[in-house]
């Protein structure tokens, strides 16, 4: 009979995606998954965990401790502990990049700027969770208005010949601006780049509340968008560190906390 693996689970239930990371006893990622959250956060947590277990070739009985994070963390039935996404994103980013002092996390429905001390602990943070501007949702709305998919909009923005201003910080008003620019005959590539500049200004206003210090790690689904990264890097005059899978940073942090909690329960 073979020994079963010992696994520590982190579940990050976000508004658009639910992400799971399974760590083995050596802090290596044994399995992971990213799925759409959909209408039921409880169902998404179960499905994401099943998918991560399948990728690890493991069973749920192999998990010895689970930490849930994200806005839907209270709905994770299998969780032994629940922690805020600020704490978990900071932990995950710092694990991937030990010298990191700032985390920019831009998800589907919120964005966060997290400042870390040299010891890796959270010093301060600013969060935009009341408005879609400065989030993946903002980009989704603008892509639909431009009749592009998100990936196409990011790529085409980098072909822009000039910067067109989309000045409103409100998604509804910004959409009206984009419609007016389309009606005026402005090239779609230039409008798309203006949309990415608008999101960078929104994030910059968040960052100015607490200050930003390099090295900076960018996480969340929007980190996969090359135009969003370029707009932000140009705005801050910095180059960001990018995880291999930016959407897993929160779940990774949660899994690391699961391991620490299980090993020192008090």
Buried (B, 14 or more C-beta within 10 A) or exposed (E): EEEEBBBBBBBBBBBBBBBBBBBBEEEEBBBBBBBEBEEEBEEBBBBBBBBBBEBBEBEEEBBBBBBBBBBBBEBBEEBBBBBBBBBBBBBBBBBBBEEBBBBBBBBBBBBBBBBBEEEBEBBEBBBBEEBBBBBBBBBBBBBEBBEBEBEBBBBBBBEBEEEBEBEBBEBEEBBEBBEEBBEEEBBBBBBBBBBBBBBBBBBBBBBEEBEBEBBBBBBBBBBBBBBBBBBBBEBBEBEBBBBEBBBBBBBBBBBBBBBBBBEEEE
